[in-house]
Amino acid sequence: MLIAVASGKGGVGKTTVAVNIARVFSQAVQLLDCDVEEPNAHLFLRAKKEKQQSVFIPIPIVDKKLCNACGECARFCQFNAIVSLETAPLIFPELCRGCGGCVLLCPKRALSEEKNHIGEVEILQDGNITLTKGLLDVGKPLVPPLIRAVRKNYNSDSIAVIDSPPGTSCSMIAAVSGVDFVLLVTEPTAFGLNDLMLAVDVIRELNIPFGVVINRAGVGDSRVENFCKTQGISVLALIPDDRRIAEVYARGGLVVDDLPEYRGLFVKLKEVILERRN
């Protein structure tokens, strides 16, 4: 089973929920940190690195001796990564998505491919948790390919928890597409409601079962709960606005280990998710 923990905005406790759910599984579980621009799940584990993989995407290079400046490659590219002004095309690697279409299309076979390094994937182990995290190279905008590289390490015979990038952009979609269940984390504020509504629209468009966790319950107002009620969305857990939780987070601890009274909340949340899948 593949569970994604996502949120419409950052800072609402998405990673806190993801790592604590992973911790309460008694069997082997994978934790896939797909927030590759700022991965932080490893900060809450005492994990040892076991493996590291470099991730590349192919980008085109031009053989000017073969190129006749027909411009077909530039017309094909939807990302403006190739510009041809009746000369041999100019390639902008930072815009290229590595689809390879221009290479296949070139009538003179003047384009070939070389590797463009975009990041690293690390695999770490902490007890029964296998953490796989992606780390994007500084200045590289190509987030979805690295997220897909992280997800390739998923073992379909096991349970995995995905820590998704925040927001509702293409990076979040790359992280949650095809999962079995999405847990949307929000907070009871006007900003939390606004971004939850955006996230709900995306997940419904993807036709994935989902539920909501309200973090810092007790602050703000009841608009998030009212929205979920009117929309027929299940609120699966309310995590209180407890200063001790923030203190545990600040020192890199896990709530289920340092505050045992909250362990039952995450165990129940895990069980509800598994039941909804079945």
N, C-alpha and C positions, 0 to 999 in steps of 0.2 A: 504494500500500500504506500502511496506517495501523498504526503500531506504537505501543503504549502501554507506558510504563515506569512501573510501580507498585510499591508496597510496603505491607506490613501495618502498618508503623510508620514514624514519621519518623526522620531521622538516620542512615539506613543507607546513604546514597549514591545515592539514586534520581536526583537531579538531576545528580550527577556522571556517572552512566552515560548519562543522556539526552543531555546536551550533547556528550559525547565521541563517542557514536554518531553524532549529527548531523554532527559535524565530519569524520568519516572518509568521508562520502559525497563522491564526486567530482562528481556532478551536483547540480542544484538540489534542495534539501530544505527542508521546512517543519519548524519546531520550534514546537509548540503548548504554551505554558506554561499548563496548566489548574489549577495550584495557585493559584487566584485570591485566596486569603486572604493568601498570602505568596509571590508570584511572585519567583523569584530567578535564572532562567536568564539574564536579561540581564546579570547581574553577571559572567558568564564570556565574554561576547562584546563586541566593539567595534562594536556595532550603532548605526545612525543611525535615528531615528524618521522614518517616512515617512507614517504615517496614524494618526489616533485616532478612535475611534467611541464615542459615548455609548450605554449600554445601559439600556433602560427595560422595566418590565413594567406592564401595565394593572392598576389597582386601582379598585374601585367607589366611586362617590360617590352620595349619596342626595338625591333631590328630595322634600323633606318634604311638599310640596303634593300630590304624586301618591301617596305611600306611605300604605297603609291598615294598616300594622303587622301584616300577615298572618303574618309570621315564616318564610315559605317559604325566603327566602334564607339565614337562619341555620340552618335545618334541613338545607339542602343542603350548606353549607360543612363540609368534613371537617377543616379546619384551625383552626376556631374563630376565624376572622378577622372574623366577623359575629355580633353578639349582638343579639337582639330580645326585649325584655321588655314586650310589648304596647305598644311605642312604636316610633317610627322607629328602624331598626337603627343600632347603633354599629359603625363600621368600624375595624379594627385593621390598618393597612397593613403593619406589620412581620410579621404572620402570613399575609398574603395571598400566594398563589402565582400569582395572575394568570390563573387558568384561564378566567374569564369566564362560568362556569356560572350564577352568581347573576344576572347581567345578563340572560341568556337566559331564565331561569326566572321572573323577576318578572312577575306577572300584570298589574300596573299600569304597567309600564315606568317604574318610579320610580328604577331604577338605571341609571347610565351609567358611563363609564370615564374616568379621567385617567391620565397617565403618572407612574410612580414610578421615579426614577433609582436604579439599583442599582450601577452601576460603569462602568468604561471598558475598552475593548479597544484596545491599541496594536499597530501593525505596524511592525517594525524590520527592517533589512537589514544583514547582515554577510557579504560575499562571496556564496557560494552558499547561505547559510542565511537563510531568511525566518522571523523570530521573531514569533509572534503571542502576546501575553500579555494576560490579564485581570487587572484590579485592582478588587477589591470595595470599595465604599464602607464606611467605618468604621461599625460598628454594624449593618450589613445582614446578615441571616442567609440571604439567598437566593442560595446558591452555585450550584446546578445551572443556573438560567437563564443565569448569566454564563458558565459552562463551555460551555453549548450555543452561546452567542454566539461564543465563541472558536473552537469547532469548525466553525461555519458558514463560516469562512474557509479551510477545508481545500479544496485543489484536488485532486480525485479522480484527476487525471492524473499527480500527482507522488507522491513518498514523503514521509510526514510522521511525525515522532516526537512523541508526546504525553508531556509531563511531568505525570503524574497527581498529584492530592492524595494524601497518605499516608493509610493506614487503610483501612477497609472500609465506610465510611458511604455515604450517597446521593451525595455529591460524587465519590467515587472511581468509583462505578457510572456516573454521568453522563459521566465522562471516558473510561472504557474500553468502554462499551457499543457494540457494532457494529464494533469494530476487528478487524484481521486477525490480530494477534498481541499477546500481553501478555508483557512481560519483568518478572518479579517479582524485585526486589532485596531481599536479606536479609543478615544477618550471623550468624556461627556462635556465637550465644549463646542462652541460655534464652528471653530476650525475643524475639529474632529468630525462633526456632522457633515460639513461640506465635503470633506475629502472622502468620508465613508460613502456618501452618495455616489461620488465618481467611481470609487472602487467597486461598489455593488453593480453599477451599470456595466463595467468591464467584465466582471465575473459572470454576470447573467448572459452577456453577449457570447462568452466562451462556453456557456452551458455547463458549468462546473458546480456541483453541490457545495454549499458554503454555510458558515455560521459566523457569529460575531462574538468577540470578547471585548468587554468594556473595561479598560484599565483606568486606574485612579478613580474608581467609582466613589461618589460622595462629593466630588468637586463639580463645579459647573451646574448643569441643570438636567432636566429629564428629556430634552429634545431628541437625543440619540435613541433612548429607549422607546419613545413615542414613534419615531420614524420606523424603527424595527418592527414595532407592533402593527402599525398601519400597513407595512410592506410585507407582512407575514414572514419576517426574518427571525430566526431563532437566535436569542442571546444565550450563548452556551456557558458563559462565566462572567462574573463580576469580580474584578480584583480591586480590593479596597485601596484608598489613598493612604497608605501606611508609610510613614517616614522610614521605618526599619527596612522596607523593601528597597527604597532608594539608597540606603546606606549599604546594604548587601551588594547592590548593583555597582555602587561607586568603588567598592574594594575588590570587584571582580569575582564575587561569590555567586552561588546559586541559591535562589529562594528556597527551593525544596530541601536543600541540605542545611542551610543556616537558620531557617525559620520553619521547623517541622510542622507547625500548625497549619502551614499553607500547602503542605505536600498533598493532602487529601483533595484540595481544590484542583491541582494539576492532574492528579490521578483520575478524578472524575471527568475532567475535561478530555483526557486521553480516551477514556472508556466511551464517552458520548460520541466522539469522532469515529471510533472503531465501529460502534453500533450503527451509526448513520451510513457508513460504508456498506455494512452487511445488510 
